[in-house]
Every structure is written in structure tokens, then in C-alpha cells.
Amino acid sequence: MATKSSKIDRRQFLKASISAVVSLAVVGSAAYYFKAKETLKSKGLLRPPGSRAEDDFLFSCIKCGLCVQICPVHAIKLADWNDGLAYGTPFIDPNVQACDFSCDAIQCAETCPTAAIDFQIFKHAGNEAVAPLYKKYPDGRFPKSINPFEVQITAMRSADKIGLAEIPEPKQCLAYHGHGYKGTLGHGNSGELRPPGKTERIKIEETQVNKEICDLCVEYCPLGNEAIVLDKIEEGKFLPKVKDGCVGCGVCQMVCPTNPVAIVVKPVDKKPQFNV
């Protein structure tokens, strides 16, 4: 028959064991958290327009997937289990499908229930852009040459920089050699986009192009010459020049016909809005 002291010893042993297991779990979770953060930074996930700084984003995103469902071109995907703390959070892979802004309203931000993707950025930019028009035409009777909706959505597209296009190896670019391109748009991907000035979307793999000098990244950029232009570097040679207006939508990367692509979009580091 067990004595009273032996029962106490067993009870203390169990308590100590449970405490040790919990402590190891906490330490392990903390180590995993910091390791995951470093992994995320090194992988560089491109977040949807309006997304908060990475730490803020991870704490505020509830992984509901509404942004994925509402994106008309299916540009937003959910991170896989091997993405650490980012598992289940939305990101964009321009190699597969860029954000072409063809929703005209940044719907992913509109639908986000926690403002991990913050629509206020775009609302403020749109309102600021049209305010002078309503001041000039207070009755709302605008000339036919002025479409306040177009003014608003143009400002909204430029409101948030999620990335920046780069040409890491100029010799990979066809224009650098003065070469044109004839064939299917893109580099074998099956995405879609709405070309600037058009109302209908086109499928990348079904669109044939014939360029004397390749400038597809410039032609299809939703922000136009504010974001990227083709610069002449010497006689017969050209190179895309990325300007301050680039927001990192990824369309240039999606339509680039070289493999590997000559132009890539890298995420930008945003300033945190919360202390986390």
C-alpha cells in the first residue's frame, strides 16, 4: 500500500514533468516563430495591394481567404504549410498571375474583415484625386472629357507600393540586344490580364505578339510611363527603366517572354503600424 509521502512524491513528479513539457513547448514555439520570421523575410512573399508591414500583417490576417475568392484574375494564393507563420496567408506570384488591377476597386482590400489589407489607403488616395474636380464642378456635371471614376481608380492603383520591378541581369533582356519577339505573350504561363485602355481581359497563353523590339513590359504595365519606360542605352540597344511610379503589381514579370524572366518584382519592406 502506497504511503502518503509516496503519493506526494508522485504528484510532484507529475507536476514537474508537465511543467518541463510546457516549458519546452513554449521555447520551441518561440524558436519556431523567430525562425519562421527570418524564413519569411528571406523568401520575400509579395503581399496583395494595401497589405500592412509583414509583422503587422501576420498578426492581423485571420486566413479567411476572402481576398482569394474575390480576386477576378485569381492572382492571390494562400501560402503553404512550409511557409512557417505565413501558412494560409495571401500572397501573389507574378510568374503565375500578377495583380493587373482589372477589378478597378482593389476588391481584396475592400473585402478584408481585419484590415490586414487596408482599403483606407486607396479610399484616401481616390478621394484626394477627385476632390479638386468636385471643387471645380460642385454640381457634379463634368465635361465629357472628364471621368471622375477613372481619375479615382488611377489614383488608387498608385496608392500603395507592394514591390519594385528590377532587371537583375540586363543581358537576359531581349531589348538589350536589340531583339524583337514573335510568339505567345509571357513565358509559358496561363495567366490573364486586361491590357491598358481595354475593357476585356486576354489570356496570356492565347495572345500572339510580334514586336520589332521587345517592350512588352512597358506596353502592358497598368500604370504606364509613370512606372516603366524603354530607354535607349546605345545604338540598337534598349533596356526597361523602372521609375518611382512602379508599385510592384508584377504584370511586367508575367508578360516577359524570356525564361528565366529578365524583369522580376521584389517585395518592399513597409514600416510597421503597430507595436507587435
NUDREN-924574 format. One line per 10 residues: number of its first residue (from 1); their letters; for each residue x, y, z of N, C-alpha, C, CB. Coordinates in steps of 0.02 Angstrom, whole numbers, plus 50000, padded with zeros to 5 digits. Atoms other than C-alpha are relative to their C-alpha. Glycine has a CB too. Layout:
// NUDREN-924574
NUM> a> X/Y/Z/X/Y/Z/X/Y/Z/X/Y/Z; ... .
//
This chain:
// NUDREN-924574
1> matksskidr> 50042/49940/50000/50000/50000/50000/50044/50063/50000/49952/50000/50062; 49959/49940/50006/50070/50169/49948/49992/50045/50060/49983/50038/49937; 50002/49954/49944/50115/50288/50087/49979/50069/49977/50068/50003/50036; 50020/49931/50016/50057/50468/50096/50057/50038/49967/49977/50037/50063; 49943/49964/50028/50233/50531/50059/50015/49979/49929/50061/49989/50044; 49988/50024/50068/50249/50421/49904/49950/50030/49951/49998/49924/49997; 50052/49968/50043/50084/50492/49836/50020/50072/49984/49931/49998/50035; 49980/49930/50010/50151/50668/49862/50058/50003/49951/50020/50032/50067; 49943/50002/50044/50314/50621/49776/49979/49991/49927/50049/49945/50020; 50024/50012/50068/50221/50553/49625/49965/50062/49971/49952/49940/49999 .
11> rqflkasisa> 50036/49941/50022/50111/50707/49618/50049/50056/49980/49953/50025/50056; 49949/49949/50016/50262/50822/49624/50038/49983/49936/50049/50006/50058; 49965/50021/50060/50348/50718/49490/49959/50015/49937/50014/49925/50004; 50043/49987/50056/50197/50732/49376/49996/50075/49984/49929/49973/50013; 50002/49927/50010/50186/50920/49404/50064/50025/49967/49990/50036/50067; 49936/49979/50028/50371/50940/49368/50006/49978/49927/50057/49971/50041; 49997/50025/50069/50355/50834/49210/49959/50042/49953/49977/49927/49997; 50045/49959/50041/50207/50933/49146/50030/50070/49989/49931/50006/50033; 49969/49934/50006/50298/51097/49183/50057/49999/49950/50025/50023/50068; 49944/50007/50046/50451/51035/49089/49977/49996/49928/50042/49940/50017 .
21> vvslavvgsa> 50027/50007/50068/50347/50985/48937/49973/50067/49974/49944/49947/49999; 50028/49935/50020/50256/51152/48935/50056/50050/49985/49954/50028/50056; 49943/49955/50011/50420/51247/48952/50035/49986/49934/50050/49994/50058; 49969/50018/50063/50496/51151/48808/49957/50021/49941/50013/49925/49997; 50045/49981/50054/50341/51184/48702/50003/50075/49988/49928/49979/50017; 49997/49928/50007/50350/51370/48738/50065/50022/49967/49993/50034/50069; 49934/49984/50029/50536/51379/48700/50002/49980/49926/50056/49964/50038; 50002/50023/50069/50509/51276/48543/49958/50044/49955/49975/49929/49996; 50044/49956/50040/50365/51385/48485/50034/50067/49987/49934/50011/50037; 49966/49936/50009/50467/51542/48514/50055/49994/49948/50029/50025/50067 .
31> ayyfkaketl> 49946/50010/50049/50614/51471/48419/49972/49993/49930/50041/49937/50018; 50032/50009/50066/50498/51419/48277/49975/50066/49973/49942/49950/50005; 50027/49935/50020/50419/51592/48275/50055/50043/49969/49969/50037/50060; 49946/49957/50025/50584/51684/48255/50032/49971/49938/50053/50011/50054; 49973/50032/50059/50649/51557/48131/49954/50011/49941/50011/49924/50012; 50049/49990/50054/50488/51572/48030/50003/50071/49975/49930/49984/50025; 49997/49930/50021/50503/51762/48030/50060/50011/49954/50005/50047/50061; 49941/49993/50042/50679/51751/47960/49990/49965/49932/50062/49970/50035; 50014/50037/50062/50621/51622/47833/49956/50042/49954/49966/49932/50015; 50046/49959/50039/50480/51736/47777/50037/50058/49968/49942/50025/50043 .
41> kskgllrppg> 49964/49943/50026/50597/51883/47757/50046/49979/49942/50041/50033/50055; 49955/50022/50052/50718/51781/47654/49962/49978/49938/50044/49943/50025; 50039/50023/50058/50581/51707/47544/49968/50059/49964/49946/49951/50022; 50027/49940/50030/50502/51877/47516/49933/49990/49965/50049/50028/49951; 50066/50008/50029/50317/51844/47491/49972/50068/49978/49952/49967/50050; 50031/49938/50026/50233/51977/47382/49927/50001/50022/50007/50004/49922; 50068/49996/49972/50076/52028/47475/49954/50040/49954/50002/50032/50071; 50048/49962/50040/49916/52098/47397/50004/50075/50013/49929/49975/50013; 49999/49927/49991/49897/52287/47373/49964/50020/50064/49968/50035/49940; 50031/49976/49938/49861/52376/47536/50021/49961/50062/49927/49997/49994 .
51> sraeddflfs> 49980/50041/49943/49942/52244/47646/50044/50040/50048/50037/49937/49977; 49960/49967/49950/50019/52303/47808/50072/49972/50001/49968/49992/50070; 49932/50025/49991/50202/52280/47857/49996/49927/50023/50040/50043/50053; 50004/50073/49992/50244/52094/47871/49980/49978/50070/50066/49969/49982; 50018/50020/49932/50238/52078/48061/49927/50017/50016/50046/50034/50051; 50070/49979/49989/50075/52177/48070/49953/49955/49961/49991/50073/49980; 50043/50041/50044/50005/52076/47926/49989/49931/50030/50032/49993/49930; 50006/50067/49972/50041/51909/48009/49955/49998/50062/50069/49973/50018; 50041/49997/49940/49956/51965/48170/49927/50017/49986/50029/50050/50048; 50069/49977/50013/49802/52040/48088/49963/49957/49949/50001/50071/49975 .
61> cikcglcvqi> 50033/50043/50050/49768/51917/47945/49971/49938/50036/50049/49978/49944; 50031/50058/49968/49643/51783/48002/49994/49941/49951/49931/50019/50026; 49996/50055/50049/49672/51675/47847/49931/49976/49977/50038/49941/50030; 50069/50017/50020/49490/51683/47795/49994/49982/49926/49954/50057/50016; 50001/50015/50071/49529/51676/47609/49951/50040/49958/49984/49929/49992; 50048/49960/50038/49401/51808/47559/50034/50037/49942/49964/50050/50046; 49963/49964/50053/49533/51903/47459/50014/49954/49942/50066/50029/50028; 49987/50049/50052/49571/51744/47363/49937/49990/49957/50023/49933/50030; 50062/50013/50035/49389/51716/47319/49977/50057/49956/49947/49983/50050; 50029/49943/50036/49352/51892/47261/50045/50026/49944/49988/50057/50049 .
71> cpvhaiklad> 49955/49976/50053/49505/51921/47150/49978/49974/49932/50073/49979/50015; 50028/50022/50064/49440/51917/46971/50049/49963/49955/49973/50059/49963; 49950/50035/50042/49604/51855/46895/50036/49946/50039/50050/50050/49972; 49972/50054/49958/49645/51734/47037/50075/50011/50011/49988/49931/49968; 49930/49984/49988/49809/51824/47072/50023/49981/50070/50012/50074/49988; 49983/50011/49929/49802/51789/47259/49995/49926/50017/49954/50041/50046; 49997/50069/49977/49853/51620/47327/50012/49999/50075/50055/49959/49962; 49986/50007/49929/49871/51553/47504/50066/49963/50010/49942/49963/50036; 49935/50029/49986/50043/51512/47574/49992/49928/50026/50039/50042/50050; 50002/50071/49982/50082/51328/47601/50027/49989/50071/50042/49959/49950 .
81> wndglaygtp> 49980/50017/49932/50124/51238/47764/50074/50013/50013/49984/49928/50015; 49928/49990/49991/50312/51255/47735/50020/50074/50001/50038/49964/49946; 49986/49928/49997/50297/51446/47740/49998/50026/50071/49951/50038/49956; 49997/49979/49930/50304/51449/47930/49936/50035/50023/50058/50046/50010; 50057/49963/49973/50192/51578/48013/49955/50028/49945/50024/50057/50043; 50040/49974/50056/50133/51634/47841/49950/49949/49974/50046/50022/49944; 50046/50051/50025/50037/51471/47816/49928/50026/49999/50005/49936/50045; 50069/49979/50007/49865/51512/47750/49990/50073/49985/49963/49983/50061; 50007/49928/50014/49902/51696/47718/50008/50013/49925/50052/50041/50041; 50001/49987/50073/49879/51775/47546/50066/50030/49974/49944/50046/49984 .
91> fidpnvqacd> 49942/49971/50033/50020/51814/47426/49989/49996/49924/50066/49963/50020; 50004/49998/50074/50048/51845/47239/50065/49974/49971/49984/50072/49975; 49942/50024/50037/50166/51751/47124/49994/50026/49928/50005/49921/50001; 50006/49970/50067/50190/51860/46968/50019/49953/49943/50042/50062/49996; 49982/50049/50052/50267/51714/46874/49939/49961/49976/50053/49952/50026; 50061/50037/50015/50096/51632/46880/49944/50047/49980/49979/49957/50060; 50053/49952/50013/49972/51776/46891/50013/50064/50039/49931/49970/50019; 49988/49935/49968/50004/51960/46926/49934/50032/50019/50039/50046/49953; 50058/49957/49985/49885/52088/47001/49996/50052/49945/50007/50033/50071; 50004/49954/50057/49827/52180/46845/49954/50059/50013/49977/49963/49938 .
101> fscdaiqcae> 50045/49945/49980/49709/52300/46938/49936/50002/49959/50036/50066/49994; 50060/49998/50042/49567/52249/46822/49936/49997/50041/50001/49942/49951; 50061/49997/49959/49447/52240/46970/49978/50073/50009/50013/49967/50069; 50015/49928/49997/49457/52433/46971/49983/50025/50070/49945/50016/49954; 50020/49976/49935/49416/52440/47156/50043/49971/50056/49928/49984/50013; 49957/50033/49950/49555/52344/47245/49955/49958/50046/50042/50052/50041; 50051/50038/49963/49422/52218/47298/50028/49958/50057/49963/49956/49953; 49971/50039/49945/49542/52115/47403/50003/50041/50064/50070/49975/49981; 49997/49956/49942/49564/52265/47518/49930/50016/50025/50037/50065/49983; 50069/49984/49980/49378/52305/47517/49969/49944/50041/49958/50012/49938 .
111> tcptaaidfq> 50033/50057/49968/49332/52130/47574/50035/49976/50063/49995/49944/49951; 49962/50024/49942/49466/52105/47707/49966/50021/50066/50073/50026/49999; 50038/49983/49940/49375/52095/47876/50042/50028/50057/49964/49940/50024; 49958/49977/49945/49525/52141/47984/50046/50057/49981/50041/49942/50027; 49956/49947/50026/49611/52273/47877/50073/49980/50000/49991/50064/50040; 49932/50023/50013/49765/52164/47861/50019/50027/49931/50006/49922/50003; 49994/49965/50064/49741/52225/47682/49954/50061/50008/49979/49954/49938; 50036/49940/49977/49689/52404/47717/49974/50042/49942/50046/50043/50042; 50031/49962/50054/49566/52488/47599/50005/50075/50011/49927/49980/49993; 49998/49928/49986/49584/52657/47685/50054/50036/49960/50012/50012/50075 .
121> ifkhagneav> 49946/49971/50041/49746/52687/47589/49972/50022/49933/50057/49949/49991; 50026/49987/50067/49652/52678/47425/49942/50050/50001/49977/49935/49967; 50056/49953/49993/49497/52769/47485/50026/50072/50006/49957/49982/50062; 49971/49934/49990/49603/52916/47542/50031/50026/49935/50054/49998/50055; 49968/49979/50063/49702/52921/47378/49948/50018/49948/50045/49944/49973; 50053/49986/50048/49544/52913/47273/49963/50064/50015/49951/49943/49998; 50035/49939/49980/49456/53049/47371/50042/50063/49988/49980/49996/50074; 49955/49942/50011/49607/53164/47362/50005/50017/49926/50070/49985/50028; 49993/49989/50072/49617/53141/47174/49939/50034/49970/50012/49934/49964; 50062/49971/50029/49435/53186/47139/49978/50064/50035/49944/49950/50002 .
131> aplykkypdg> 50022/49941/49963/49418/53324/47269/50006/50065/49958/50042/50008/50064; 49996/49939/50040/49484/53461/47151/49947/50003/49944/50069/50005/49968; 50051/50001/50053/49360/53405/47017/49932/50022/50027/49994/49930/49969; 50065/49981/49970/49210/53422/47134/50001/50072/50024/49983/49953/50058; 49994/49930/49981/49277/53589/47191/49988/50044/49939/50069/50015/50032; 50008/49962/50062/49282/53648/47010/49930/49992/49972/50052/49978/49949; 50068/50014/50025/49115/53566/46965/49956/49976/50058/50001/49946/49943; 50037/50019/49939/49015/53568/47129/49932/49967/49986/49989/50061/50043; 50064/50030/50016/48855/53516/47041/50008/49929/49972/49961/50043/49950; 49988/50068/50024/48938/53356/46980/49990/49992/49925/49956/49952/50035 .
141> rfpksinpfe> 50008/50004/50074/48911/53399/46795/50068/50009/49967/49949/50056/49975; 49932/49998/50028/49080/53354/46725/49997/50000/49923/50041/49941/50025; 49996/50004/50073/49131/53382/46544/50010/49927/49979/50059/50045/49973; 49994/50069/50024/49130/53225/46437/50072/49976/50001/49972/49995/49929; 49929/50018/50000/49320/53229/46435/50025/49979/50070/50041/50058/49974; 49979/50016/49932/49325/53204/46624/49956/49945/50029/49997/50063/50045; 50035/50056/49967/49276/53039/46705/50028/49994/50071/50009/49932/49960; 49974/50001/49931/49293/53057/46895/50016/49930/50025/49949/50032/50047; 49987/50069/49980/49286/52868/46914/50069/49978/49976/49946/49953/49973; 49934/50018/50026/49438/52847/46802/50056/50035/50039/50005/50019/49925 .
151> vqitamrsad> 49951/49962/49961/49530/52983/46898/50011/49966/50067/49977/50073/50011; 49997/50032/49935/49489/52894/47060/50038/49934/49998/49929/49989/50026; 49967/50066/50001/49543/52719/47009/50073/50005/49979/49962/49954/49952; 49930/49990/50018/49703/52784/46929/50041/50017/50062/50007/50056/49948; 49966/49981/49938/49750/52863/47095/50004/49941/50048/49963/50059/50034; 50001/50058/49956/49702/52705/47189/50053/49949/49981/49930/49968/50000; 49950/50048/50023/49815/52596/47082/50070/50020/50023/49998/49995/49924; 49933/49976/49982/49964/52705/47127/50009/50011/50074/50013/50065/49963; 49999/49980/49930/49923/52721/47311/50046/49959/50044/49932/49995/50027; 49960/50042/49955/50022/52576/47383/50053/49961/49962/49955/49951/50038 .
161> kiglaeipep> 49945/50036/50032/50191/52505/47336/50012/49934/50037/50065/50044/49999; 49988/50066/49969/50199/52318/47371/50066/49970/49979/49943/49953/49983; 49937/50027/50025/50356/52286/47270/50031/50049/49951/49989/49932/49966; 49965/49958/50049/50477/52355/47144/50032/49955/49948/50055/50045/50034; 49972/50040/50055/50525/52286/46973/50075/50013/49993/49964/50016/49934; 49928/49995/50010/50709/52252/46940/50021/49960/49939/50038/49975/50063; 49970/50040/50054/50815/52193/46794/50067/49976/50026/50008/50043/49932; 49938/50022/49967/50946/52090/46886/50056/49984/49952/49986/49939/50041; 49949/50016/50050/51036/52034/46729/49979/50029/49932/50011/49922/49994; 50021/49967/50062/51018/52156/46583/50008/49958/49937/50038/50065/49991 .
171> kqclayhghg> 49988/50040/50060/51090/52032/46458/49946/49947/49988/50068/49966/50005; 50056/50047/50008/50938/51921/46489/49943/50032/49960/49975/49977/50068; 50054/49962/50033/50827/52058/46413/50010/50001/49925/49996/50072/50028; 49997/50001/50073/50788/52043/46227/50016/50069/49972/49935/49975/49971; 49990/49932/50025/50785/52232/46203/50073/50022/50008/49955/50049/50037; 49930/49983/49989/50962/52244/46273/50043/49982/49940/50026/49965/50063; 49964/50022/50060/51021/52152/46118/49969/50027/49936/50002/49924/49998; 50034/49974/50059/50904/52247/46003/49955/49949/49967/50050/50026/49951; 50041/50054/50028/50799/52090/45979/49926/50014/50008/50018/49934/50033; 50072/49999/49994/50615/52081/45946/49975/49934/50027/49968/50015/49932 .
181> ykgtlghgns> 50030/50063/49976/50495/51944/45993/49936/49985/49961/49986/50003/50076; 50060/50023/50034/50366/51845/45897/49979/49934/50032/50011/49992/49923; 50024/50061/49968/50261/51716/45986/49946/50015/50051/50057/49963/50033; 50052/49992/49948/50146/51692/46134/50024/50048/50054/49983/49932/50030; 49985/49954/49946/50139/51827/46265/50020/49961/50063/49940/50047/50014; 49979/50034/49938/50228/51780/46426/50051/49946/49987/49940/49971/50035; 49948/50052/50004/50343/51633/46460/49971/49931/50014/50057/50016/50049; 50031/50065/49992/50225/51486/46451/49951/49996/50057/50052/49949/50011; 50049/50000/49945/50114/51538/46597/49930/50008/49972/50016/50056/50050; 50070/50000/50023/49925/51530/46587/49958/50053/50034/49969/49931/50012 .
191> gelrppgkte> 50038/49948/49967/49876/51691/46673/49958/50041/49952/50047/50046/50037; 50040/49955/50041/49763/51829/46610/50007/50071/50026/49926/49979/49999; 49997/49930/49979/49757/52018/46614/49957/50042/49954/50072/50025/50000; 50036/49951/50042/49664/52169/46549/50051/50052/49977/49941/50034/50039; 49951/49952/50025/49779/52271/46436/49977/50072/50014/50011/49991/49924; 50017/49929/49988/49786/52459/46472/49955/50028/49945/50064/50042/50006; 50046/49969/50047/49642/52552/46390/49948/49952/49972/50039/50029/49944; 50048/50050/50025/49544/52391/46356/49948/49983/50054/50036/49936/49976; 50052/50019/49953/49385/52327/46435/49997/49924/50012/49932/50024/49975; 50002/50073/49994/49408/52140/46407/50068/49973/50019/49976/49968/49934 .
201> rikieetqvn> 49938/50033/49982/49538/52026/46482/50022/49953/49944/49993/49962/50066; 49973/50047/50049/49653/51921/46374/50036/49944/50038/50049/50036/49951; 49963/50056/49971/49731/51751/46409/50071/50001/49974/49965/49932/49984; 49929/49995/50019/49921/51753/46409/50019/49948/49949/50043/49993/50062; 49978/50055/50043/49944/51584/46327/49965/50000/49932/49987/49934/50034; 50035/49997/50064/49822/51628/46186/50014/50064/49961/49925/49993/50012; 49987/49935/50032/49890/51801/46143/50066/49999/49963/50000/50056/50053; 49941/49998/50043/50012/51812/45998/50023/50072/49991/49985/49968/49931; 49972/49933/50009/50128/51962/45985/50058/49996/49950/50025/50029/50067; 49946/49996/50049/50253/52020/45855/50033/50069/50009/49974/49990/49926 .
211> keicdlcvey> 49967/49937/49983/50375/52153/45915/50067/50005/49965/50009/50006/50076; 49936/49988/50032/50518/52226/45816/50055/50007/50052/49998/50063/49955; 49958/49996/49941/50599/52274/45981/49954/49982/50059/50033/50072/50009; 50044/50022/49945/50529/52185/46135/49992/50056/50052/50029/49937/50033; 50016/49951/49949/50442/52310/46250/49936/49980/50036/49994/50070/49970; 50063/50025/49972/50304/52200/46320/49988/50024/50072/49999/49925/49998; 50007/49977/49931/50339/52251/46500/49975/50072/50003/50067/49994/50036; 50022/49930/50003/50311/52433/46451/49929/50004/49973/50048/50042/49956; 50065/49997/50033/50161/52403/46339/49943/49978/50046/50000/49957/49938; 50055/50028/49961/50061/52302/46465/49998/50025/50072/50006/49926/50000 .
221> cplgneaivl> 50001/49975/49932/50104/52396/46625/49936/50039/50013/50062/50045/50013; 50063/49964/49986/49939/52454/46704/50009/50073/50020/49963/49965/50055; 49988/49931/49979/50022/52614/46766/50037/50040/49947/50040/50000/50064; 49972/49965/50057/50104/52658/46601/50068/50030/50013/49954/50054/49980; 49934/49968/49998/50251/52776/46583/50018/50029/50067/50003/50054/49948; 49984/49978/49932/50238/52829/46764/50040/49948/50037/49935/50016/50039; 49967/50056/49965/50306/52658/46812/50059/49972/49962/49950/49946/50012; 49946/50031/50038/50416/52597/46669/50001/50028/49929/49992/49923/49999; 49991/49977/50069/50487/52658/46503/50058/49960/49969/50015/50078/49998; 49945/50033/50034/50605/52587/46372/50052/50051/49982/49975/49963/49936 .
231> dkieegkflp> 49946/49952/50010/50770/52679/46374/50049/49974/49947/50037/50013/50066; 49947/50017/50048/50895/52682/46231/50067/50006/50035/49997/50045/49936; 49936/49998/49966/51064/52635/46303/50059/50010/49952/50010/49936/50039; 49953/49986/50054/51161/52638/46139/49966/49982/49935/50067/49961/50009; 50031/50012/50065/51128/52620/45953/49977/49927/49994/50048/50018/49944; 50029/50066/50010/51010/52473/45928/49989/49961/50064/50044/49961/49956; 50009/50035/49937/51007/52427/46113/49956/50041/50047/50069/49986/50033; 50047/49967/49955/50871/52465/46240/49996/49961/50066/49929/50005/49966; 50009/50033/49936/50830/52425/46421/49942/50033/50037/50066/50003/50043; 50054/49970/49960/50673/52448/46526/50028/50038/50060/49952/49945/50024 .
241> kvkdgcvgcg> 49981/49959/49943/50692/52585/46655/49941/50004/50048/50024/50071/49978; 50053/50000/49950/50589/52563/46813/50001/50068/50035/50009/49942/50051; 50005/49933/49970/50526/52730/46882/49966/49997/50068/49961/50047/49953; 50027/49996/49932/50462/52788/47050/49926/49979/50003/50007/50070/50028; 50072/50017/50001/50282/52755/46995/49986/49926/50003/49969/50028/49940; 50010/50073/49997/50310/52566/46997/49975/49981/50069/50066/49963/49983; 50028/50022/49936/50204/52484/47133/50011/49925/50011/49926/50016/50003; 49986/50071/49990/50260/52304/47106/49942/49954/49985/50021/49988/50069; 50058/50042/50015/50100/52234/47030/50019/49934/49969/49952/50037/49953; 49975/50062/50028/50201/52104/46935/49981/49985/49929/49978/49945/50041 .
251> vcqmvcptnp> 50021/50013/50069/50123/52121/46762/50061/49995/49954/49954/50056/49976; 49940/50003/50042/50294/52155/46684/50033/49931/50003/50050/50054/50022; 49970/50066/49991/50360/51992/46755/49958/49946/49967/50009/49984/50075; 50045/50050/50028/50207/51895/46698/50003/49998/49923/49929/50013/50022; 50001/49999/50073/50217/51953/46516/50068/49993/49968/49969/50065/49977; 49932/50006/50027/50406/51942/46497/50008/49932/49966/50054/50008/50056; 49997/50063/50037/50441/51809/46363/50062/49958/50012/49994/50014/49928; 49938/50039/49991/50616/51756/46418/49992/49951/50058/50060/50047/50012; 50002/50050/49947/50647/51605/46528/50071/49981/50020/49959/49938/49978; 50037/49963/49949/50706/51644/46658/49985/50071/49979/50040/50000/50065 .
261> vaivvkpvdk> 50023/49933/50020/50620/51811/46652/50055/50052/50013/49937/50019/50039; 49950/49948/49994/50726/51967/46629/49983/50051/50053/50010/50034/49933; 50022/49950/49951/50622/52075/46745/49961/49965/50056/49955/50055/49966; 50032/50032/49942/50568/52023/46920/49978/50053/50050/50049/49950/50033; 50025/49955/49949/50470/52103/47060/50020/49976/50068/49922/50006/49995; 49980/50016/49932/50542/52106/47235/49956/50038/50049/50076/50016/50012; 50041/49965/49950/50433/52146/47387/50040/50056/50033/49974/49950/50054; 49967/49946/49964/50471/52308/47478/49983/49994/50075/49977/50070/49973; 50012/50000/49928/50489/52324/47667/49958/50060/50018/50067/49999/50040; 50043/49945/49979/50348/52427/47740/50012/50015/50074/49926/49982/49988 .
271> kpqfnv> 49992/49981/49930/50353/52522/47903/49942/49972/50041/50003/50077/50008; 50053/50027/49956/50258/52438/48046/49952/50055/50023/50030/49965/50061; 50050/49951/49975/50097/52523/48101/49982/49985/50072/49937/49998/49957; 50015/50018/49931/50078/52429/48265/50064/49977/50034/49946/49944/50002; 49944/50028/49961/50198/52380/48404/49983/49928/50016/50014/50042/50064; 50015/50071/49989/50197/52190/48397/50064/49962/50015/49965/49969/49938 .
//
